[in-house]
Amino acid sequence: MEIKQIVFSHDNKTEHLKHVTSDIEIGKITTIIGPNGSGKSTLLGVMSQNHKPRSGEVLLDGKAITGYKPKELARKLAVVHQHNEAPSDMTVEKLAGFGRLPHRSMFAQSSPDDELAIEWALTCTNLQAKRGKTIDQLSGGERQRVWIAMALAQSTPILFLDEPTTYLDIYYQFEILDLIKSLNTEHCLTIVMVLHDINQAIRYSDNIIIMKDGEIAMKGQPHEVITEQTIKSIYGVDVIIKQEAGMGLYMVPVGI
């Protein structure tokens, strides 16, 4: 995926993305971080065609995403949004099954391929035993895994996640991030996600894009872009960057 000179505005006045250019490495996890209002989720929205840029383009497999029909694009990439809603009495299996819609004609019944894809998605997310449970019977972490299962059932090579750990306690945050990592390493999914937690971004990312004021301030591998100087310039916070055996690289905030 290539991002070329994207300019985007929510109100046609202020530029919320300013000539953003980058690329996404196939088979890797790329995480977008940055302060509130820096353009992280907006960029992900443009990349998934939820937002139409004022200028510039996003290319997927060498073709502008605007040239894909909706179902065609939905067979290329799946998105787990920050805020998701479903009827509380819907079952886990039923919700996961909606991920198969891009592969069906309007009135077609489910096929063996659909059933296999749903089963694989539930297995990946460890929800087989919860398949008959309704959404309102699940914990926050389980609900997030259902939305990921629905995205996986789309059978796409690319997965986008917008702040997948929002509103989760620390146990479920790591559960979701470990799942995301396994989807990449075991199933070769290309993953792009937005995170707030810098240490989580360091731990779970192959590449990091740092946004500030609608622009890409830095991009590269975690050890290349997460430095004391960078965090101070982007966030205005003093930190100590450490690297220890068994823990790897991590950041300790010390003040402003």
Order of alpha helices (4+ residues) and beta strands (2+ residues): beta-beta-beta-alpha-beta-beta-alpha-beta-alpha-alpha-alpha-beta-alpha-beta-alpha-beta-beta-alpha-alpha-beta-beta
